[in-house]
Amino acid sequence: MRLPQWNPEAFGAFAEKFARFMGTAKFIVYMTIFVIVWILLNLIGVFGLKWDPYPFILLNLFFSTQASYAAPLILLAQNRQADRDRLTLDEDRRRAQAQKADTEYLAREIASLRMALNEVATRDYIRSELAKLAEELDDAAERRHQQEKAARKEAKADRKSRASQGA
């Protein structure tokens, strides 16, 4: 005799749906209505039949059977969720390690760029050097201008003195 085959993934999905449904207010309302109807029908009797008279042993058996199936289905759903959580955690850990490695690489690159920049003239340094050079050129031009002015004055005085000596 051969046992029936089933898809474990489909059965697991069914267990998750069942466990999810059992955890809702809708399930509690349905069960409450079912129990009330069961008790009323068995107290009043339908066509004189009371299939589960007080103390409702059959109802008790029904609940025991339901609990014996519900507990393993809920555990199966929890195990599947734990497996998914474990996979998610592993993926998160892998991503965190990759991000850490990327961050460390970028930190090393930034450090090497800073070291390289210490050996290279920066824009501010070049500007300050150009400003100093421009100031020195301005000073030199001013001195030349003063010297030319003094030379012209001296030449003018020379001409005057020559003109007064020749007259």
C-alpha positions in Angstrom: 0.0 0.0 0.0 1.3 3.4 -1.0 0.8 6.5 1.1 -0.4 9.6 -0.5 2.2 12.2 -1.5 1.9 15.9 -0.7 3.8 19.0 -1.4 5.5 20.1 1.9 5.6 23.7 0.8 1.9 23.7 0.0 1.1 22.0 3.3 3.3 24.6 5.1 1.5 27.5 3.4 -1.9 25.9 4.5 -0.6 25.6 8.1 0.4 29.3 8.0 -3.0 30.4 6.7 -4.7 28.2 9.3 -2.6 29.5 12.2 -3.1 33.1 11.0 -6.9 32.5 10.8 -7.0 31.0 14.2 -5.4 34.1 15.6 -8.2 36.4 14.4 -11.3 37.8 16.1 -13.3 36.3 13.2 -12.3 32.8 14.2 -13.3 33.5 17.8 -16.7 34.8 16.7 -17.3 31.8 14.4 -16.4 29.4 17.2 -18.6 31.2 19.7 -21.6 31.0 17.3 -20.9 27.4 16.6 -20.7 26.5 20.3 -23.9 28.4 21.1 -25.8 26.8 18.2 -24.5 23.3 19.2 -25.6 23.8 22.8 -29.0 25.2 21.9 -29.7 22.5 19.4 -28.8 19.8 21.8 -30.8 21.3 24.7 -33.9 21.9 22.6 -33.5 18.9 20.3 -34.0 18.9 16.6 -37.0 16.7 15.6 -36.6 15.1 19.0 -33.0 14.2 18.4 -30.3 15.2 21.0 -27.1 13.8 19.5 -24.9 15.3 22.2 -26.9 15.7 25.5 -25.6 17.6 28.4 -22.6 17.5 29.5 -21.8 17.7 25.7 -19.2 15.0 25.5 -19.1 15.1 21.6 -18.5 18.9 21.6 -15.6 18.3 24.1 -14.2 15.6 21.8 -14.6 18.0 18.8 -12.6 20.6 20.7 -9.9 18.1 21.7 -9.5 17.0 18.1 -9.3 20.5 16.9 -6.7 21.4 19.5 -4.7 18.3 18.7 -4.5 19.4 15.0 -4.2 23.1 15.7 -1.2 22.9 17.9 1.1 21.1 15.4 -0.1 23.3 12.6 0.7 26.4 14.7 4.1 25.0 15.5 4.7 24.3 11.8 3.8 27.9 10.9 6.1 29.2 13.7 9.0 27.0 12.4 8.5 28.3 8.9 8.5 31.9 10.2 11.6 31.2 12.2 13.3 29.8 9.1 12.3 32.9 7.1 13.6 35.1 10.0 16.9 33.2 10.0 17.3 33.7 6.3 16.5 37.4 6.6 19.0 37.7 9.5 21.7 35.9 7.5 21.0 38.2 4.5 21.1 41.3 6.7 24.3 40.1 8.3 25.9 39.6 4.8 24.8 43.0 3.7 26.1 44.6 6.9 29.5 42.9 6.4 29.6 44.1 2.7 28.7 47.6 3.8 31.4 47.5 6.5 34.0 46.4 4.0 32.9 49.1 1.6 33.1 51.7 4.3 36.6 50.6 5.4 37.7 50.6 1.8 36.4 54.2 1.3 38.0 55.3 4.6 41.4 54.0 3.4 40.9 55.7 0.0 40.1 59.0 1.7 43.1 58.7 4.0 45.4 58.0 1.0 43.9 61.0 -0.8 44.5 63.2 2.2 48.1 62.0 2.3 48.5 62.7 -1.4 46.9 66.2 -1.0 49.4 67.1 1.7 52.1 66.8 -1.0 50.1 68.8 -3.6 49.6 72.5 -3.6 46.1 73.3 -2.7 44.0 76.0 -4.3 44.2 78.2 -1.2 48.0 77.8 -1.0 48.4 78.8 -4.6 46.1 81.8 -4.1 48.1 82.9 -1.1 51.4 82.5 -3.0 50.0 84.4 -6.0 48.7 87.2 -3.7 52.2 87.5 -2.2 53.8 87.5 -5.6 51.3 90.2 -6.8 52.1 92.2 -3.7 55.8 91.9 -4.3 55.4 92.9 -8.0 53.3 95.9 -6.9 56.0 96.9 -4.4 58.7 96.5 -7.1 56.6 98.5 -9.6 56.1 101.2 -7.0 59.8 101.3 -6.2 60.6 101.5 -10.0 58.0 104.3 -10.3 59.6 106.1 -7.4 63.1 105.6 -8.9 61.9 106.8 -12.3 60.3 109.8 -10.6 63.4 110.6 -8.7 65.5 110.1 -11.8 63.3 112.5 -13.8 63.5 115.0 -10.9 67.3 114.7 -10.9 67.4 115.0 -14.7 65.3 118.1 -14.5 67.4 119.6 -11.7 70.5 118.8 -13.9 69.1 120.6 -16.8 68.2 123.6 -14.7 71.7 123.7 -13.3 73.3 123.4 -16.8 70.9 126.0 -18.1 71.8 128.4 -15.3 75.5 127.7 -15.7 75.3 128.4 -19.4 73.4 131.6 -19.1 
